[in-house]
C-alpha cells in the first residue's frame, strides 16, 4: 500500500528521503527481494504516484506488479479494493497488506506471518508488538467480500474485530517493525 496522502506529514512522506532513499523503498526493496525467492507469493504495489510506478516497473515480472490507483486519494479502502482487483479472488489464498511507511519492517516477521497464515488455521492476522496491533495485516480470501465492502479511509480493523476468534496476533519484540511514519516528528524516533 503506497498510495496515501501523508496529509499529517505535511508533504508526500513516501517520497521523503529517509536514510539515503525515499521512505517507500525501505520496506518495498526488502519485499521485492523476498518475493523474488518465493514464487508462491505475488507482490502488487498499489500507488497513485508516478515515481513509485516507474520504480516498480523495473522489477515487474510474473509475481511483481504495479497497480496505478488514482482513486486512492479518497482513502485506504480504494487502495485495498484496487489491490484485490489486481490480484483476483484468492478464495484458497490470502491477501497480505503492507504499508509503505514502515521502514523497519523485518522480512523474518513478514515471512513468519505468511507461514503462520498458510497453515489455514486463521481467517485473518496481523503483526503486533508488545500486544499493540500493527501492520502488516493478512486476510483469507474467504473475507474478500468484506474487504471489498470497505469505504473511505477505512482499513481492515473492523474485519479483524469481527473475526477476533480466528485472528492470529503475530508478535514481534522489535516495536520499530510495526511503527509507521505519520508525522515529521516520527522521523526522529527511529
C-alpha positions as CSV (number, residue, x, y, z in Angstrom):
1,X,0.0,0.0,0.0
2,X,1.9,3.0,-1.3
3,X,-0.8,5.5,-2.2
4,X,-1.5,7.5,0.9
5,X,-1.6,11.3,1.0
6,X,0.6,11.8,4.1
7,X,-1.5,14.9,5.0
8,X,-0.4,14.8,8.6
9,X,3.2,14.6,7.5
10,X,2.9,17.9,5.6
11,X,4.1,16.5,2.3
12,X,4.3,13.2,0.4
13,X,6.0,11.2,3.1
14,X,6.5,8.2,0.8
15,X,8.9,10.2,-1.4
16,X,10.6,11.8,1.6
17,X,14.3,10.9,1.7
18,X,15.0,8.8,4.8
19,X,18.4,7.3,5.4
20,X,19.5,7.8,1.9
21,X,16.5,6.8,-0.2
22,X,12.8,7.5,-0.4
23,X,10.8,6.2,2.5
24,X,8.7,3.8,0.5
25,X,11.7,1.9,-0.8
26,X,12.9,0.7,2.7
27,X,10.0,-1.8,3.0
28,X,9.5,-2.3,-0.7
29,X,13.1,-3.2,-1.5
30,X,13.0,-5.9,1.1
31,X,9.7,-7.3,-0.1
32,X,10.9,-7.3,-3.7
33,X,13.9,-9.4,-2.7
34,X,11.6,-11.6,-0.6
35,X,9.1,-12.4,-3.4
36,X,12.0,-12.9,-5.9
37,X,13.0,-16.1,-4.0
38,X,9.5,-17.1,-3.0
39,X,7.5,-17.9,-6.2
40,X,4.4,-18.8,-4.2
41,X,3.9,-15.1,-3.4
42,X,2.8,-12.2,-5.5
43,X,3.6,-8.6,-4.9
44,X,1.2,-5.9,-6.1
45,X,2.3,-2.4,-5.4
46,X,-0.8,-0.1,-5.3
47,X,0.1,3.5,-5.7
48,X,-1.0,6.8,-7.2
49,X,2.5,8.2,-7.6
50,X,4.3,8.1,-10.9
51,X,7.7,7.8,-9.3
52,X,6.7,4.6,-7.5
53,X,5.1,3.2,-10.6
54,X,8.3,3.8,-12.5
55,X,10.4,2.3,-9.8
56,X,8.4,-0.9,-9.6
57,X,8.2,-1.3,-13.4
58,X,11.9,-2.1,-13.4
59,X,11.2,-5.2,-11.3
60,X,7.9,-6.3,-13.0
61,X,7.7,-9.9,-13.8
62,X,5.2,-12.7,-13.2
63,X,5.0,-12.2,-9.4
64,X,5.8,-8.5,-9.1
65,X,3.3,-6.0,-10.5
66,X,2.3,-2.4,-10.0
67,X,-1.3,-1.1,-10.0
68,X,-1.9,2.5,-10.6
69,X,-4.7,3.8,-8.3
70,X,-5.5,7.5,-8.6
71,X,-8.8,6.8,-6.7
72,X,-6.6,6.1,-3.6
73,X,-6.7,9.8,-2.9
74,X,-10.1,9.1,-1.4
75,X,-8.8,6.6,1.2
76,X,-7.3,3.3,2.1
77,X,-10.4,1.3,1.0
78,X,-9.7,2.3,-2.6
79,X,-6.1,1.0,-2.3
80,X,-7.4,-2.2,-0.8
81,X,-10.0,-2.8,-3.5
82,X,-7.6,-1.9,-6.3
83,X,-5.1,-4.4,-4.9
84,X,-7.7,-7.2,-4.7
85,X,-8.9,-6.4,-8.2
86,X,-5.3,-6.6,-9.5
87,X,-4.7,-9.9,-7.6
88,X,-8.0,-11.5,-8.4
89,X,-10.1,-13.6,-6.0
90,X,-7.9,-15.6,-3.7
91,X,-10.5,-18.0,-2.3
92,X,-7.9,-20.5,-1.3
93,X,-5.2,-18.0,-0.6
94,X,-4.5,-14.9,1.5
95,X,-4.2,-11.2,1.0
96,X,-1.3,-9.5,2.9
97,X,-1.4,-5.7,3.3
98,X,1.9,-4.0,4.0
99,X,2.1,-0.2,4.3
100,X,5.0,1.6,2.6
101,X,5.7,3.8,5.6
102,X,7.2,1.1,7.9
103,X,10.9,1.4,7.1
104,X,12.0,-1.1,9.8
105,X,9.7,-4.0,9.0
106,X,11.7,-7.1,9.1
107,X,11.4,-9.8,6.4
108,X,11.6,-12.5,9.0
109,X,8.5,-11.0,10.6
110,X,6.7,-10.9,7.3
111,X,7.8,-14.4,6.4
112,X,6.6,-15.6,9.9
113,X,3.2,-14.1,9.4
114,X,2.9,-15.6,5.9
115,X,3.9,-19.0,7.0
116,X,1.6,-18.9,10.1
117,X,-1.4,-17.8,7.9
118,X,-0.7,-20.5,5.3
119,X,-1.5,-23.2,7.9
120,X,-5.1,-22.4,7.3
121,X,-5.9,-22.0,11.0
122,X,-6.8,-18.3,10.8
123,X,-9.2,-16.1,8.8
124,X,-7.1,-13.0,9.5
125,X,-3.9,-12.0,11.2
126,X,-1.7,-9.0,12.0
127,X,1.7,-8.2,13.4
128,X,1.7,-6.9,16.9
129,X,4.5,-5.6,19.2
130,X,4.1,-5.9,23.0
131,X,0.4,-6.5,22.5
132,X,-0.2,-3.4,20.3
133,X,-1.7,-4.1,16.9
134,X,0.1,-3.0,13.8
135,X,0.8,-4.0,10.2
136,X,1.2,-6.0,8.1
137,X,-2.3,-7.5,8.2
138,X,-3.5,-10.7,6.5
139,X,-6.9,-11.8,5.4
140,X,-8.1,-15.1,4.0
141,X,-9.6,-14.9,0.5
142,X,-12.8,-16.0,2.2
143,X,-13.1,-12.5,3.6
144,X,-12.8,-10.9,0.1
145,X,-16.4,-9.6,0.1
146,X,-15.9,-7.9,3.4
147,X,-12.6,-6.3,2.2
148,X,-14.3,-5.1,-0.9
149,X,-17.1,-3.5,1.1
150,X,-14.8,-1.2,2.9
151,X,-15.4,2.5,2.3
152,X,-13.5,5.8,2.5
153,X,-10.3,5.7,4.6
154,X,-11.4,2.5,6.3
155,X,-8.9,-0.3,6.6
156,X,-9.4,-3.9,7.8
157,X,-9.6,-3.2,11.6
158,X,-13.3,-3.9,11.8
159,X,-12.9,-7.1,9.9
160,X,-10.2,-8.2,12.3
161,X,-12.5,-7.3,15.3
162,X,-15.4,-9.2,13.7
163,X,-13.2,-12.3,13.3
164,X,-11.2,-12.0,16.6
165,X,-11.8,-15.6,17.4
166,X,-10.0,-16.6,14.2
167,X,-7.3,-13.9,14.2
168,X,-3.6,-14.5,14.5
169,X,-1.7,-12.0,16.6
170,X,1.8,-12.5,15.3
171,X,4.2,-10.9,17.9
172,X,7.4,-9.2,17.2
173,X,9.6,-8.0,20.0
174,X,11.0,-5.1,18.0
175,X,8.4,-2.3,18.2
176,X,10.2,-0.4,15.5
177,X,8.9,-3.0,13.0
178,X,5.3,-2.0,13.5
179,X,5.9,1.7,13.8
180,X,4.9,3.8,10.8
181,X,5.8,7.3,10.0
182,X,2.8,9.6,10.1
183,X,4.2,13.0,11.1
184,X,7.6,14.6,10.6
185,X,8.4,14.1,14.3
186,X,8.2,10.3,13.8
187,X,11.4,10.5,11.7
188,X,13.4,11.3,14.8
189,X,12.1,8.4,16.8
190,X,13.9,5.8,14.7
